[in-house]
C-alpha cells in the first residue's frame, strides 16, 4: 500500500475555508439617509442631548424665558418653548437640513464664534430619529407658522396658526427608528433626572433667563428659576439652602493667559457623596476632566473620603483661545494654555479653602453620664429613628461633622495652618510614630497574682460602655486650654480632661504590664533622701521656715531606708530600680514614645514612702500603680500658656527676682533685661507647650485607641482592660 505524505503547505491550504468570495468587496457610497442617521446617533445620544441643543438654540435667540416639558424621560415628548426672536418664514424650508445655520459663514468665523450652536446639525439630527414640529412667530407678524419635519425635509408648507412670541419645538417619539438605542433608554426616571440636572446648571449661570422644567401633565415644575436673581439666590433656589450657605466665592485671573474665573465652591462643612461641578467657559456648558481632577485633589485634604465638593465656575477667555469644535455634542472644548489655567484655579481654590477654615463655632449642650443612663453614640439624638421597613431619614447638613479615626488628613486639626515649632520637624513622622506604638511590647500573660487580677476585674466591672466606645473611636482635634482636649466621635464633639484621662490610662497600663516592664535609665542616679526632702519642702506652706528641717530629714531618711528594703519587689513587679546606695536609677516604661515629667519624681518617691500599705498586697499594688499613673500623667507644663495672660505675671516675677526691687529694669546696650527675660521665657513656654501638645496628639490618643481594642495577646482569660473612670468627659457639643 502506498502512503501519500502531505506537505505543510498543502495542509495549510486545505485548512482554509472554502466559502470565501471569489471577488473582493467593492467600496460604494452609503445612501444619504444612512449617513444622516449615523451622524444623528452621534449628536443626539440620549434625550438630554436633544434638550441641551434646543435650550442652547433658545439662548442664541436671546430668550429671557425658556420652558421645557418632558414625557417618559423625553422618549415620548420633548417640548421647548422660548420667547426669543423666532424664525423667519422664508427660513423654514431649510431649517432642518444638515449644515444650515445663521451662526457663521466661513471657517474663519469659527475662531471667534460666540454662539452656542454653529454646525447646523442639531435640528437635522432630531428629524432623522424623531418627529419634529416647529411653531414660531417673529416680531411684527400677525400670526405664526407651524411645520413638521422628517429626515431633514419639510413635510408640508408652513401653516398659519396662533402663536406667542418666540419659538416652540416639539420632538416626539425619539429614536422610534433605532430599536437598540430605544431599548437601552427605557428607564425614563433616569433620563428625566439628567434633564433636570442640565436645566439646573443652565439656570444658575444664565441668571438673566428664567427656566422651567416639568413632566408632562404635572402641575408643579421640578426646576423653576426667576430671571434677574443673584447667582447665589439661583443656587439656593435650585440646589437648596443647605448648599448655598456652605459656599465660598472664589476668583482667579492671569494676565499672561488672558483668563478670568469667578464662581462658588463648597467649604469644609458641605457633605455630599458625589462631586457636583458646574463649569461654563465663555457661557458654554462644558466638562473639563483635568480641572475636575485638580479640584478633587485639593478637597481630598479637607473633606472626608465619603464627601465630595460642589463647584460652580465661569471662565472667560478670548474666543480665539478656545477650540469649540472638538466633540460632536460640544460637551468638551480645547483651551490654549490649559495646564497653566488649571494650575492657577487650583491654587486659588486651595488658598480660599485654607483661609476659610481658621474658626469654628460649636453649640454647648449638657450631658448626663450616670451609669443608669448609657451614652447613645450610634445616632444623633436630634434625628428621629426611622420606622421599621422604611428608608432612613437623611441627616441634616448642619448636623454632620467630618469623622475619620484612622486618616490624619481627615481630621479637623489638619485644616488649620498653625505651623509646628522647628524642633518638632526633627521628630519622626506620624506614621512612623504610630507604627512604633502599635509595635509596643504586650506581655502574653499577666503575673499569676490574685490581687492584680482582682484589680483588673474591678476595672472591667466599673467600665462605662458608652464612654469606652467614645474613647476607642474618637478623633483628636486639639487642646481647648491647659487641661481640656477637644475630641470628635460620630457627629458630636467632647471636652476631655487630659490629666485625668491620662492618669487612668497610665494606672491601667501599669497593672496591665505588671512584672513585664521595660526600663528608662536615668543619666545620673538620684538620691532618694534628697528627692523626698524636695517634696517635703514643696508641701510646706512656709518655705522660709527652718524649724521643721530636722523632722523633715528624719522622715526622708526613714522613707529612703524603707524603699531600699522594698527594692527587690519594686524592681521585679514595677521596674522601679533603687541601688544599694539608696539612689533611684531606673523607672518603668509605662507608655512607649513617652517620658514622664522628671520634675514630679520627688512627689512620686514621697508617695511611695508615705502612702503605700506594704502589709496589704492588693492595696500595695493599687497605690503604687496609682502613683505611677500620677507621675506619668500629662500634667500642664509648669510654665504658663504662651498665648495666655499669665505670662506677664511670670515675666515680672522673674524680672524682680533677677534684678531686685530697687532696679526692676536695666538695659544692656539697646536691649532691656526685661525684654530679654520675656523673650527667653516665651521661647521656653512655647517649647514646653508644643512638646505637650505633640505628646497628647501623637502618643496619648493613638495609644488610647490601640489600648482599648481587644487583642488575643492580652490576658490569658481573654478579657481586655477597659476604662473605669472616664466621667471627666463631661460636656458634649453639637455642630451649629
C-alpha positions in Angstrom: 0.0 0.0 0.0 1.4 3.4 -0.9 1.1 6.2 1.6 0.9 9.8 0.5 2.8 12.3 2.6 1.1 15.7 2.8 3.4 18.7 3.0 2.9 21.6 5.4 2.0 24.0 2.7 -0.7 21.6 1.3 -2.0 21.1 4.8 -2.4 24.9 5.4 -4.1 25.4 2.0 -6.5 22.6 2.7 -7.4 24.1 6.1 -8.6 27.4 4.6 -12.4 28.0 4.4 -14.0 27.1 1.1 -16.7 29.7 1.3 -14.5 32.8 0.6 -15.9 35.1 -2.1 -14.3 34.9 -5.4 -14.1 38.7 -5.8 -13.0 41.3 -3.2 -15.9 43.5 -1.8 -16.4 46.8 -3.6 -16.3 50.2 -2.0 -19.5 52.2 -2.6 -21.2 55.3 -1.3 -23.6 55.0 1.5 -27.1 56.2 1.0 -27.6 59.7 2.3 -30.3 58.7 4.7 -27.9 56.1 6.3 -25.2 58.7 6.6 -27.6 61.2 8.2 -28.9 58.6 10.6 -25.4 57.6 11.7 -24.5 61.2 12.3 -27.7 61.8 14.2 -26.8 59.0 16.6 -23.5 60.7 17.4 -25.1 64.2 18.0 -28.3 63.0 19.8 -27.0 60.3 22.1 -30.0 60.4 24.5 -32.9 62.7 25.3 -30.8 65.0 27.4 -28.7 65.7 24.3 -31.7 66.9 22.4 -32.8 69.1 25.3 -29.3 70.7 25.5 -29.3 71.5 21.8 -32.7 73.1 21.9 -32.0 75.1 25.0 -28.8 76.4 23.5 -30.7 77.4 20.4 -33.1 79.3 22.6 -30.3 81.1 24.3 -28.8 82.1 21.0 -32.2 83.5 20.1 -31.8 85.9 23.1 -34.7 84.4 25.0 -35.5 85.6 28.6 -37.8 82.7 29.4 -37.4 79.0 28.5 -39.9 76.3 29.4 -39.3 72.6 29.0 -41.9 69.8 29.1 -40.9 66.2 29.1 -42.8 62.9 28.8 -41.5 59.5 29.5 -38.0 60.8 30.1 -38.0 62.5 26.7 -38.7 59.4 24.6 -42.4 60.3 24.0 -42.2 64.1 24.1 -39.7 67.0 24.5 -41.2 70.4 24.2 -39.0 73.5 24.5 -40.7 76.9 24.3 -38.9 80.3 24.4 -39.7 84.0 23.9 -36.7 84.6 21.5 -36.7 86.5 18.2 -38.3 83.5 16.3 -37.6 82.1 12.9 -38.5 83.9 9.6 -41.0 82.1 7.4 -38.6 82.1 4.4 -36.0 80.2 6.5 -38.4 77.4 7.5 -37.9 75.2 4.3 -34.2 74.7 5.1 -34.4 74.9 8.9 -33.8 71.2 9.5 -31.3 70.5 6.7 -27.8 69.5 7.7 -25.2 72.2 8.0 -27.7 75.1 7.7 -27.0 77.8 10.2 -27.1 81.6 10.8 -24.2 81.5 13.1 -21.2 81.6 10.7 -20.4 81.8 7.0 -16.7 81.0 6.7 -14.4 78.6 8.6 -12.5 81.7 9.9 -15.7 82.7 11.7 -15.3 79.6 13.9 -12.3 81.1 15.6 -14.3 83.9 17.1 -17.7 82.2 17.4 -19.8 83.4 20.4 -23.0 81.5 19.9 -23.8 78.1 21.5 -24.5 76.4 18.2 -22.7 76.7 14.9 -22.7 73.3 12.9 -26.4 73.2 11.9 -26.6 69.5 12.8 -28.9 69.5 15.9 -32.3 70.0 14.4 -31.4 67.9 11.4 -30.3 65.0 13.6 -33.5 65.1 15.5 -35.6 64.9 12.4 -33.8 61.7 11.4 -34.5 59.9 14.7 -37.8 61.6 15.8 -40.9 63.6 14.6 -40.2 67.3 14.9 -42.8 70.1 14.9 -41.8 73.8 14.9 -44.2 76.6 15.8 -42.7 80.1 15.5 -43.5 83.8 15.2 -41.3 86.8 14.6 -41.8 90.3 15.9 -44.3 92.4 14.0 -46.2 89.4 12.4 -49.9 88.9 13.0 -49.7 85.1 13.2 -47.2 82.4 13.4 -46.4 79.3 11.4 -46.3 75.6 12.2 -44.5 73.0 10.2 -43.4 69.4 10.7 -40.1 67.8 9.5 -38.9 64.3 8.8 -35.4 63.2 7.6 -34.4 66.9 7.3 -37.2 67.7 4.9 -40.3 69.8 5.5 -43.3 67.6 5.1 -45.7 70.3 4.1 -45.9 74.0 3.5 -45.9 76.2 6.7 -49.4 76.6 8.1 -50.6 79.8 9.7 -51.5 79.4 13.3 -51.9 81.4 16.5 -48.6 81.7 18.4 -47.0 83.6 21.2 -43.7 85.4 20.8 -40.8 83.1 20.1 -40.4 79.5 19.1 -41.8 76.2 20.3 -40.2 72.9 19.1 -41.7 69.5 19.9 -39.7 66.4 19.5 -41.9 63.3 19.6 -41.1 59.5 19.6 -37.4 60.0 19.9 -35.4 57.0 18.5 -38.5 55.4 17.0 -36.4 54.0 14.2 -33.4 53.0 16.4 -34.7 49.9 18.2 -31.4 49.1 20.0 -31.0 52.7 21.3 -34.6 52.9 22.4 -34.4 49.7 24.4 -31.4 50.9 26.3 -33.3 54.1 27.4 -36.3 52.5 28.9 -35.6 53.9 32.4 -37.5 57.2 31.9 -36.8 58.3 35.5 -33.1 58.2 35.0 -33.2 60.3 31.8 -35.6 62.8 33.3 -33.2 63.4 36.3 -30.4 64.1 33.8 -32.6 66.7 32.1 -33.5 68.3 35.4 -29.8 68.4 36.3 -29.0 70.0 32.9 -31.6 72.7 33.3 -30.4 73.3 36.9 -26.9 74.0 35.6 -28.2 76.4 32.9 -30.4 78.3 35.4 -27.6 79.1 37.9 -25.4 80.5 35.2 -27.8 82.4 33.0 -29.3 84.4 35.8 -31.0 86.8 33.2 -33.1 84.0 31.9 -36.0 82.2 33.7 -36.1 78.5 33.3 -38.9 76.0 34.0 -38.8 72.2 33.6 -41.6 69.8 34.4 -43.1 66.5 33.5 -46.0 66.4 31.0 -49.2 66.7 33.0 -47.6 67.8 36.2 -48.9 71.0 37.8 -45.6 71.8 39.5 -42.2 72.4 37.9 -39.2 70.5 39.2 -36.9 73.4 38.2 -38.1 76.9 38.4 -35.8 79.9 38.4 -36.6 83.6 38.2 -34.7 86.0 36.0 -32.7 88.9 37.5 -31.9 86.9 40.7 -28.4 86.8 42.0 -26.3 83.8 41.3 -26.3 82.7 45.0 -30.1 83.1 45.1 -30.3 80.9 42.0 -28.2 78.2 43.6 -30.3 78.4 46.7 -33.5 78.1 44.6 -32.2 75.1 42.6 -29.9 73.2 44.9 -31.3 74.2 48.3 -30.4 76.5 51.2 -28.1 73.9 52.7 -25.8 74.1 49.7 -26.0 77.9 49.4 -25.0 78.6 53.0 -21.9 76.5 52.7 -20.5 78.2 49.6 -17.4 80.5 49.3 -16.9 83.0 46.5 -13.7 82.4 44.6 -12.0 84.4 41.9 -8.8 84.0 39.8 -7.2 85.7 36.8 -4.0 85.8 34.9 -2.8 88.5 32.6 -0.5 86.1 30.7 -3.1 83.6 29.9 -5.8 86.2 29.5 -8.4 84.4 31.6 -10.7 85.4 34.4 -12.6 83.0 36.7 -15.3 83.6 39.2 -17.6 81.2 41.0 -18.6 79.5 44.2 -17.0 76.5 45.9 -18.2 74.5 48.9 -16.5 74.9 52.2 -15.5 72.1 54.6 -18.9 71.9 56.2 -20.5 70.7 52.9 -21.1 67.0 52.8 -22.1 65.0 49.6 -21.3 61.6 48.1 -21.0 62.9 44.6 -19.0 65.8 43.1 -21.2 68.5 41.6 -19.2 70.6 39.2 -20.9 73.2 37.0 -18.4 74.7 34.5 -19.1 77.3 31.9 -16.4 78.5 29.6 -17.4 81.6 27.6 -21.0 80.9 28.7 -20.8 77.4 27.2 -21.6 74.4 29.5 -18.7 72.0 29.2 -16.8 69.4 31.0 -13.1 69.6 31.9 -11.7 66.4 33.3 -8.3 67.9 34.2 -9.8 70.8 36.2 -12.2 68.5 38.0 -9.4 66.1 39.0 -7.2 69.1 40.2 -10.0 70.4 42.4 -10.8 66.9 43.8 -7.1 66.7 44.8 -7.4 69.9 46.8 -10.6 68.8 48.5 -9.2 65.4 49.4 -7.1 67.0 52.1 -10.1 68.9 53.6 -13.1 66.6 53.3 -13.5 63.0 54.4 -13.3 60.3 51.9 -17.1 59.8 51.6 -17.7 63.5 50.8 -17.4 65.4 47.5 -17.5 69.1 46.7 -19.9 71.4 45.0 -18.2 73.7 42.5 -19.6 76.4 40.1 -17.2 78.2 37.9 -17.4 80.6 35.0 -14.3 81.1 33.0 -13.9 83.8 30.4 -11.2 83.6 27.7 -10.5 85.2 24.4 -12.6 83.4 21.8 -9.6 82.6 19.7 -8.1 80.7 22.7 -11.0 78.2 22.8 -11.5 75.5 20.2 -15.1 74.5 20.4 -15.1 72.0 17.5 -13.7 69.0 19.3 -16.8 67.0 20.3 -20.0 66.1 18.4 -22.2 67.2 21.2 -20.0 70.2 22.1 -19.5 68.8 25.6 -15.8 69.4 25.6 -13.6 72.2 24.4 -9.9 72.6 24.0 -8.1 75.5 25.7 -4.9 77.3 24.9 -2.5 77.2 28.0 -4.9 74.7 29.7 -2.3 73.5 32.1 -1.5 77.0 33.4 -5.2 77.9 33.7 -5.9 74.7 35.7 -2.9 75.3 38.0 -3.9 78.9 38.7 -7.5 77.9 39.5 -6.3 75.1 41.7 -4.1 77.4 43.7 -6.9 80.0 44.1 -9.3 77.3 45.4 -6.7 75.9 47.8 -5.9 79.3 49.2 -9.6 80.1 49.7 -10.2 76.8 51.5 -7.3 77.2 53.8 -8.2 80.8 54.7 -11.8 79.9 55.4 -11.3 77.2 58.0 -9.5 79.1 60.7 -12.5 79.5 63.0 -15.2 77.0 64.0 -18.3 77.6 66.1 -19.9 75.0 68.3 -23.0 74.9 70.4 -22.7 73.7 74.0 -25.0 71.1 75.4 -25.1 69.3 78.8 -24.8 65.6 79.0 -25.7 63.1 81.7 -23.1 60.4 82.2 -24.7 58.4 85.0 -24.2 54.6 84.7 -28.0 54.2 84.6 -28.2 56.4 81.5 -25.7 55.0 79.0 -24.4 57.2 76.2 -26.0 56.5 72.8 -23.2 57.0 70.3 -24.8 55.3 67.4 -27.3 58.0 66.3 -27.7 61.7 66.5 -30.4 62.4 69.2 -31.8 65.2 67.1 -32.7 62.8 64.3 -35.8 60.7 64.8 -35.3 57.0 64.2 -36.9 55.6 61.0 -39.9 53.2 61.3 -39.2 49.6 60.6 -39.0 48.8 56.9 -38.8 52.5 55.7 -35.8 54.3 54.4 -33.6 56.0 56.9 -34.0 59.8 57.1 -31.2 61.9 55.8 -29.2 63.7 58.4 -29.3 67.5 58.0 -26.1 69.0 56.8 -25.7 71.2 59.9 -25.7 68.0 62.0 -22.9 66.4 60.1 -19.2 66.6 61.2 -16.2 65.1 59.5 -15.2 61.9 61.1 -12.1 59.8 60.2 -10.5 57.9 63.0 -7.6 56.5 61.1 -6.6 59.0 58.5 -4.8 62.2 59.7 -5.8 64.1 56.6 -9.5 63.7 57.5 -9.2 65.3 61.0 -10.2 68.8 61.8 -6.9 69.9 63.1 -5.4 69.2 59.7 -7.3 72.2 58.3 -5.6 74.8 60.5 -2.4 76.3 59.2 -0.7 76.5 62.6 3.0 75.7 61.9 4.7 73.5 64.5 7.9 74.7 66.1 11.2 73.9 64.4 12.2 71.3 66.9 9.2 69.2 66.1 10.4 68.9 62.5 13.1 66.5 63.7 10.6 64.1 65.2 9.5 61.1 63.3 6.6 61.3 61.0 3.1 60.5 62.3 3.0 57.2 60.6 6.4 56.1 62.0 5.3 57.0 65.5 2.1 55.1 65.2 3.9 52.1 63.8 6.2 52.1 66.9 3.2 52.5 69.2 1.5 49.5 67.5 4.7 47.5 68.0 4.9 48.2 71.7 5.6 45.3 73.9 2.4 43.5 75.1 3.0 40.6 77.6 1.4 37.4 76.6 0.2 36.7 80.1 0.0 38.6 83.3 1.5 37.6 86.6 -0.4 34.9 88.5 -1.3 37.1 91.4 -4.9 37.1 92.6 -4.6 40.7 93.8 -3.7 42.0 90.4 -6.4 40.0 88.8 -8.9 41.4 91.3 -7.8 45.0 90.4 -8.3 44.3 86.7 -11.7 42.7 87.4 -12.7 45.9 89.3 -11.9 47.9 86.2 -14.0 45.6 84.0 -16.9 45.7 86.3 -17.0 49.5 86.6 -16.4 50.4 83.0 -18.9 52.6 81.1 -19.7 51.0 77.7 -20.7 54.3 76.0 -17.7 56.2 77.1 -15.5 53.3 76.2 -16.7 53.4 72.6 -16.2 57.2 72.5 -12.5 56.9 73.6 -11.9 53.9 71.3 -13.3 55.6 68.2 -12.6 59.3 69.0 -10.6 61.7 66.8 -8.3 64.1 68.4 -8.9 67.8 67.3 -6.8 70.0 69.6 -6.4 71.5 73.1 -9.1 73.9 74.3 -7.0 75.0 77.3 -4.2 73.6 79.5 -6.3 70.6 80.6 -9.3 70.1 78.2 -8.9 68.5 74.8 -11.5 68.6 72.1 -12.4 65.2 70.7 -14.8 64.1 67.9 -16.9 61.0 67.9 -19.6 60.4 65.2 -21.5 63.7 65.0 -20.6 65.0 68.5 -17.7 66.9 70.0 -16.5 66.3 73.5 -14.3 68.0 76.0 -12.0 65.6 77.8 -9.8 66.3 80.9 -6.4 65.1 79.6 -4.9 65.0 83.0 -7.5 62.6 84.5 -7.8 60.6 81.3 -4.0 60.1 81.1 -3.9 59.2 84.8 -6.5 56.4 84.2 -4.7 55.2 81.2 -1.3 55.0 83.0 -2.8 53.4 86.0 -4.4 50.6 84.0 -1.3 50.3 81.8 0.8 49.8 85.0 -1.5 46.9 86.0 -1.6 45.5 82.6 2.2 45.4 82.3 2.6 44.2 85.8 6.0 42.4 86.1 6.8 43.0 82.4 8.3 46.5 82.2 11.0 47.9 80.1 13.2 50.5 81.8 14.1 54.2 81.5 17.7 54.5 82.7 18.4 57.8 84.4 21.6 59.6 83.2 22.6 60.2 86.9 21.1 58.2 89.8 19.0 60.5 92.1 19.4 60.1 95.9 16.1 59.1 97.4 16.7 61.2 100.6 17.2 64.4 98.6 14.2 63.7 96.4 12.0 63.2 99.5 13.4 66.5 101.0 12.4 68.4 97.9 8.9 67.0 98.0 8.5 67.9 101.7 9.7 71.4 101.1 7.3 71.9 98.2 4.4 70.8 100.5 5.5 73.2 103.3 3.2 76.2 103.5 6.0 78.4 104.7 9.1 77.7 102.6 11.3 80.2 104.6 10.7 78.4 107.9 13.5 76.1 109.1 12.0 75.0 112.3 11.0 71.5 111.0 14.1 70.7 109.0 15.2 68.1 111.5 11.8 66.4 111.3 11.8 66.5 107.5 15.3 65.0 107.4 14.2 62.2 109.7 11.1 61.5 107.6 13.2 61.5 104.4 15.8 59.1 106.0 13.2 56.7 107.2 11.3 56.6 103.8 14.6 56.2 101.9 15.5 53.2 104.1 12.0 51.7 103.7 12.2 52.0 99.9 15.7 50.4 99.9 14.3 47.4 101.7 11.5 47.1 99.2 13.8 47.5 96.2 13.6 43.9 95.1 9.8 43.9 94.9 9.6 47.3 93.3 12.1 46.3 90.6 10.6 42.9 89.9 6.9 44.0 89.7 7.1 47.6 88.6 10.5 48.2 87.1 11.5 50.8 89.7 15.2 50.2 90.5 16.8 51.6 93.7 20.5 50.7 94.1 22.3 49.7 97.3 23.3 53.4 98.0 19.7 54.5 98.0 19.7 56.1 94.6 16.8 55.9 92.1 18.4 54.7 88.9 15.6 53.3 86.7 11.9 54.0 86.0 9.5 51.8 84.1 8.2 52.4 80.6 4.5 52.8 81.0 3.8 54.1 77.5 6.2 53.8 74.6 7.3 57.0 73.0 6.6 58.9 76.2 8.8 60.1 79.1 7.3 61.5 82.2 7.9 64.9 83.6 11.0 64.5 85.8 10.1 67.5 88.0 7.4 65.3 89.5 9.7 62.5 90.7 10.1 63.9 94.2 6.3 63.8 94.7 6.3 60.2 93.3 9.0 59.0 95.7 7.4 60.6 98.7 4.1 58.9 97.8 5.8 55.5 97.7 7.3 56.1 101.1 4.2 57.6 102.9 1.1 56.2 101.2 1.8 52.6 100.4 0.4 49.9 102.8 3.1 47.3 102.4 1.2 44.7 104.5 -1.9 44.5 102.2 -0.9 43.1 98.9 -3.8 44.4 96.9 -3.8 47.9 98.4 0.0 48.0 97.9 -0.2 47.3 94.2 -3.1 49.6 93.7 -1.4 52.6 95.4 1.9 52.0 93.5 0.1 51.8 90.2 -1.9 55.0 91.1 1.4 56.7 92.0 2.9 55.7 88.6 -0.3 56.9 86.9 0.0 60.3 88.6 3.7 60.5 87.7 3.2 59.6 84.0 0.0 61.6 83.5 0.2 64.5 81.1 0.0 67.5 83.5 0.1 71.0 82.2 3.6 72.4 81.9 4.9 74.4 84.9 5.3 77.4 82.6 2.2 79.5 81.7 0.5 79.2 78.4 2.4 81.4 76.0 -0.9 82.6 74.4 -2.5 83.4 77.8 -2.3 86.4 80.1 -0.4 84.7 82.9 2.9 85.1 81.0 3.1 88.8 82.1 2.9 87.8 85.8 5.7 85.3 85.4 7.8 87.8 83.4 7.5 90.4 86.1 8.2 87.9 88.9 11.3 86.6 87.2 12.5 90.1 86.4 12.2 91.2 90.1 13.9 88.1 91.3 16.9 88.7 89.0 17.2 92.4 89.4 16.0 93.2 92.9 13.3 95.6 94.0 15.4 98.8 93.6 16.1 98.4 89.9 13.5 96.4 88.2 14.7 97.2 84.7 18.2 97.7 83.3 19.5 98.0 79.8 22.4 96.2 78.2 23.2 98.1 75.0 19.9 98.8 73.3 18.1 95.8 74.8 16.4 95.9 78.2 16.9 92.9 80.6 13.1 92.7 80.9 12.7 92.3 77.1 15.5 89.6 77.2 13.7 87.8 80.0 10.4 88.0 78.2 11.9 86.6 75.0 13.6 83.8 76.9 10.5 82.9 78.9 8.3 83.0 75.8 10.6 80.6 73.9 10.8 78.3 76.9 7.0 78.3 77.3 6.3 77.7 73.6 8.7 74.7 73.6 7.1 73.2 76.7 3.6 73.6 75.4 4.5 72.4 71.9 6.1 69.2 73.4 3.0 68.5 75.5 0.6 69.1 72.5 2.7 66.7 70.4 2.6 64.0 73.1 -1.1 64.4 73.6 -1.8 64.2 69.9 0.6 61.6 68.7 1.2 59.4 71.8 -1.8 59.6 74.2 -4.8 59.3 71.8 -3.3 56.7 69.4 -2.4 54.7 72.4 -5.9 55.0 73.8 -7.4 53.6 70.6 -4.9 50.7 70.5 -5.2 50.1 74.2 -8.9 49.6 74.2 -9.1 47.3 71.2 -9.4 43.6 72.2 -6.3 41.6 71.4 -5.6 37.9 71.7 -2.1 38.6 73.1 -3.6 40.2 76.3 -4.7 38.5 79.5 -4.8 34.7 79.4 -8.5 34.6 80.3 -9.4 36.5 77.1 -10.5 39.8 78.8 -9.1 43.2 78.0 -8.7 46.2 80.1 -11.3 48.9 79.8 -11.7 52.5 81.1 -13.3 52.7 84.5 -13.4 56.4 85.3 -14.0 58.5 82.2 -16.6 60.7 83.8 -14.2 63.5 83.2 -15.6 63.6 79.6 -18.2 65.9 81.0 -19.6 68.2 78.2 -21.0 67.4 74.8 -21.1 69.9 71.9 -23.2 69.8 68.7 -22.3 71.5 65.4 -24.1 74.8 64.7 
